[in-house]
């Protein structure tokens, strides 16, 4: 009996020592959490954001180029997917060398004063008042965004309205068609020689979604910029070939 009692007390003492040790650890953790809880939460939050951002950057696919669509119309997602697919099929090469041809369309709904007046006087309400479809403030904002974007040198191929085209031409922003094609100018080349009328191109019939743009939309090529993607000679040469494939599509 005495031996068993001594044995049991020995076991009890060991258990007490182990629990006391664990309690000290838990006590320290509890004390740390009490004093540094918000520091841990904030650090963990920003660490999570950083990790997510890095993963997204690693997984993000880079587009080969940007193409600008700027015209007096509203662009819808279903139309853009068709335009995107048609243009990607005409790319002669994978510009950035990642094994995939990819284009990003930059769209801007921009109206001249005359175009805005016309669209805002198309319909009237039950009281005979014109229904405003395009607001001046939004039109101005779209135009400013378009101008600012062109300054970054990322986009060279443009589908623009005659209103916007004339400004680009007058500011010596565009490559001349004779510079690109010599004497063999593509069908639809404008008389001033700096662009091609979209409605005269085979791609306009081949891609019905492009018909969201007016027939008198002009397809033109910007000069190489001093910065941005077009400042790279190899990249710009590839964009020049891409432009040629668009405006000569369907020609023998």
Buried (B, 14 or more C-beta within 10 A) or exposed (E): EEEEEEEEEEEEEEEEEEEEEEEEEEEEEEEEEEEEEEEEEEEEEEEEEEEEEEEEEEEEEEBBBBBBBBBBBEBEEEBBEBBBEBBBEBBEEEBBEEEEBBBEBBBBBBBBEEBBEEBBEEEEEEEEEEEEEBEEEEBEEBBEBBBEBBEEBBBBBBBBBBBBBBEBBEEEBBBBBEEBBEEEBBEBBBEBEBBBBBBBBBBBEEBEBBBBBBEBBBBBBBBBBEEBBBEBEEBBEBBBEBBBBBBBBEEE
